[in-house]
Structures are given as C-alpha cells and as structure tokens.
Amino acid sequence: MNKEIEWIRSITPTKRHQSSLKVGIGDDAAIYSDDETKETVIAVDTMVEGVHFTKDTMPLKAIGHKALAVNISDLAAMGAVPLYYLVSIAIPKSGWLTEDLNEIYAGMKTLADHWEMDLIGGDTVSIDRNLVITVTALGKVEQGKRLLRSNASPEDVVFVTGPLGHSALGLEHLLKNSHKNIDDPELLPYIKAHQWPVPQVKAGRILAETDFKVALNDISDGLASEAKEIADASNVSVEIVWDNIPKTPFIKKAPIHKQEEWILYGGEDFQLIGTISKVEWPKLKQLFKENALSIHNIGSITSGKGEVKLVRDNETIVLTKTGYHHL
Amino acid sequence: MNKEIEWIRSITPTKRHQSSLKVGIGDDAAIYSDDETKETVIAVDTMVEGVHFTKDTMPLKAIGHKALAVNISDLAAMGAVPLYYLVSIAIPKSGWLTEDLNEIYAGMKTLADHWEMDLIGGDTVSIDRNLVITVTALGKVEQGKRLLRSNASPEDVVFVTGPLGHSALGLEHLLKNSHKNIDDPELLPYIKAHQWPVPQVKAGRILAETDFKVALNDISDGLASEAKEIADASNVSVEIVWDNIPKTPFIKKAPIHKQEEWILYGGEDFQLIGTISKVEWPKLKQLFKENALSIHNIGSITSGKGEVKLVRDNETIVLTKTGYHHL
C-alpha cells in the first residue's frame, strides 16, 4: 500500500506546462479553467497487453509513448491543441516490475513534454494478468474550427499527410521476432512506425487555422476503413488512386497482396486523411510545404452513397473496411 | 467487426441532455463548448473483474452503475455538477455476452440520465480475460468554489454525510454467497450499499454554493484513510469520536473489531467527509436539514501534523490508513 503511494508520488509531475490548470493530481479530481473562445476536445483509448502490444513487440518506453500518441492523434484529427491527459493503469500481480512501469510513464512523459501536456489524474488498480493502460486526452480548438468527418463534398481532393502501411509492415516482423532481435536497417523505419507513431498535431493545427472546409480523420485503422468513415459521414464516395498513395521502394517491391494488406487494411500509421476543395488544394499544399510537412493528393470525392473505390491499372475496385470486390 | 460496430451504435445515445455538447460519439473525439464562469472537473476510475467485482458480487446493471458512480462521487467531492462521461471497456474473449454488456451500459445510463450526463466517447477493445471498465467523468464548478482537501483548520468540525461501513459489511457477505442467494432482509441495505453506491452530488453542491470554507473528500477507501488525506493536505490532525460516527443497530451489535474493520478501513461507502468552522456548522446542519440530507458531526480538527486520532471510552488511539496503535 505505502509502496503504491510512493510510486504514484514518483510519477506525479512536479512542474506544470499549462497555466489554466488549477488542481492537478492529489485531490479527488483535477480542475482547470475554461476559455470561452475555445471548445474542449476529448478522447479515450485503451491498450491491452497481448492484444495491442507485448514485451516482444514494444520497448517499455514505446508502450507509454504509443498509449498517449494514439489519443493525441484523435485530438489532431479534430484540429485541437493537446493540453492534458489522465492515465488509468491495471497492473498484473506478477511480471511487471516498478522499473517497467516507470519506463512506460517515462515514455508518456517525453511525448507529453514535447506537446506541453500536463498529467492531471489517473487511477492505479491491480489485475490478474494483462497490463491495461487507458489514456484520456484533452485539448482545445477555436470555436467553429473543428474538422469533422462529415465535411467532404464531391470534387474535393482526398489527401494523406504521409506514407501508409509502415506500422503494419513493422508489426508483421515484430510478431515473428522480438524487437530486441531486429537490426536489419531496412526494417527499422517500419519497426519505428509501429512502436513510436507520431501524431500529426501540426498538420491538424494548420488545417484548423485555415478557413478551408476540411473533412479529417486519423488513420488508426486501415486507409479503407478511415476513407469509408468519411464517405459515410459526408454521404459521398471516395475514389483513391493506388499509384498516388505514397510508398517507399521497399514496400513497392513487395507482392501486391502484401502492399494492399499493409496500406489498405493495416492501420496504426496515425497519419491524417482529409478532403479539401480542388480550388484550395494548391494553397494547402503550399502551406504544408512552408511548414516542412508532407501532404499527398491520393484521390477525389465523387457523389455517391458511402462507397470507397480504388483505381488501379484502369480497373476500379470497391473496397469494404476489411476487403474488396471487383466492379 | 460489423457486429462490434452495430453494438457500439446500440449503446450510442440518441438524445442529449447538455446543450454545450457539440460533437458526441462518432468522430475522432468529442467536443463541447466552455463557459468561463466555471471550471472543468475531471476524474477517471477503473474497475477490474476479479478485483473490484465478480458476477457473484454484483448484478450486471450494478457493475455499470458503480463504475460511473465512483467517478461522480469524485466530482461531488469537488462540489461539481456532473455533465459528461466516456467509457473504455476491455471485453474478455469469452464469458461475456452482448446482452451482459448491454446490462452494464444500461446500469450506467440510468444513473447518467438521473444526473443528465451525456456519454460522449469511449473505446472498445478485447482482452484475454477479466473485464476492465474505465470511466472518465467531467463536471463543472463555479470559479473559486472548489472544495479541496487542504481547506481544514484547527477547531473545525469534522462531518460525514451518512453512515459508514455498510459497503464493507455487504461485501463480506457477498464474498461468502452469490448475491443471487442473499435474501436476508436485514442484510439487504448493506448489499445495496456495496452494489449501488449513491454519489453525494447534492451535498457537494450545497457545500460549493455556500461561502463557507470547507475541506472535502469522498470516502472511497476507509474513513481512516480519507481523514488522513485531509490531515496531510491541510497539515492538521483529525480527531474522530467513535460514538459520534453514525451506526445502525445491526452494525452496533457486531464485535468491535468487525465494526472497526468495516467503518475505519472498509471504504466504498462514497459518503463525503469534510470540515467546516464551529461557527458555521449549525448553519450547514440547518441547510442540510432543509434539503432533506443527513450530516453528522463526528469530531474536530486539532493543530498537529497529519495524525488521525480516534477517541473511544476515554482512550485516544492513533489511526494509520490500515491499522492503529494505542497512545
């Protein structure tokens, strides 16, 4: 009991980034002051040992990093600035040392410090087996600036903020070999994409700060699934041109069915997929260039009823969230 | 996969209580508008199957009720009005039917509707075994009205809002017999206290709305532990008079060591413990009476360094969070 209290004290932040924080960890709940010019954005995600990670697929610090990163990614997809997070952790009765947990929290803290986020609360409980880590993240976005999935219109350009399929490719190798045994330099970028995803906060903020009408979603599941969510929410269809999807030479030389598996259905890349009018696309591209961020036109919105189509070799395929059929 | 999406749709609220909610479930994150006259209060708590509940100790609806209630109790202890909640659930691969989960969510919804709270987000993942349910709850309190543990001063009255030890007594019987087999009417209030805790929101609000200087804490752990938190945070000592602690005749006839176990160390009663100046105590008592709420003077604050003392039969005992020693 006393050891637990000491440990909680050891992970309690000693300094604050956000001046709006009034009460952090240490009372029944956290309190922060509000700002009427902004709206609060909130997301929660859970990672489970044996389902989302194992000690073989992820270094300890990366488990913490990723648990927070996937939530920041949700905030980024709404155009928000991340501000606060809470961590609830269920710790197995054996197999996890205090030093292991410290590493997990250190991984979160490094990412949180980068975005000046404060850890403002949490819970620590025990569980028979399987470590479970749930992060709640809060951010703010200027009123009326939110970037919803339902904002897409016919003839819009469909864009993504970076390469896809990297995390799934990396995971495929991690499931065969512990990360401690993978040192092939060609694989490392993909291993890193799985373990240390980078939430696209800056891209989300640029999109929120423009007055362009943008639909936006983060790619936590595969491209097919995320495009389908935009298509459904906006009541349009999405047409993706296979050759326009950014791919590394390493991915390009894999068999086509593997490329599809990683890119269309793999997920966990945490890039953003969005739409913007054809007229505004060149301006947006320029804006991203000025900010040293990448953005790629991978297709267009057509009138339709929630279909996602893939154009490749003069053939059009209709994708579902988990597979496809030929037209 | 599609079944999961259907299920999530089935638990997604179709109407909203709070007009400040802008985006609920269905996008990357939820969004609500802020109000500068108030501050946001946020808490998170996790309940784990086999640790906090089993199907033998709790009816399904009560699991949901309690997962939300313990969070509302944290908000109540800060004087806040509850507004929103998010639910992240890890579902074992076997042993839990969709109907079971629906019952859990129904238990949460009934309590949420009572307090006009909106379910605004969540996550659904799988786990090998042990259902894990994490609730994040948000509320608001008027600026400067927050009721911190650090507000206690020497000579203050120490009060509690209701009887203690009921949940622990109930749990003791639930661990011997499944709740389906307990029908002794004398035990039912204690079983109910464990399964269906009532967060003291109204009491918290009355305390926040007065201008009295109040320290406040909810009793999730035992009385000894919660009093110690106030003593530590306020840098004072707490003196509790055993005979002043409200006890039912049923508890009074138990051996003294059982009474102590339930009341001092049992916890999960989710009553509030607080302090207020001697001068203002009669006014507070009157205010609670007018609102048909109970409140009991159980002791006083003395100058000191974080000790919790229990006065009984002309003897003073120093309590620790988990036990005691004689002076």
Interface residues (C-beta under 8 A of the other chain):
Chain A: M1 K22 V23 G26 D27 D28 A29 A30 I31 Y32 S33 D34 D35 E36 K38 E39 T40 V41 I42 A43 V44 D45 T46 M47 V48 G50 V51 H52 S73 D74 L75 A77 M78 A80 Y84 L86 S88 I89 A90 I120 G121 G122 D123 V125 S126 I127 D128 R129 N130 V132 T134 T136 L138 G139 V141 Q143 R146 L148 R149 L216 N217 D218 A233 K321 T322
Chain B: M1 K22 V23 G26 D27 D28 A29 A30 I31 Y32 S33 D34 D35 E36 K38 E39 T40 V41 I42 A43 V44 D45 T46 M47 V48 G50 V51 H52 S73 D74 L75 A77 M78 A80 Y84 L86 S88 I89 A90 I120 G121 G122 D123 V125 S126 I127 D128 R129 N130 V132 T134 T136 L138 G139 V141 Q143 R146 L148 R149 L216 N217 D218 A233 K321 T322
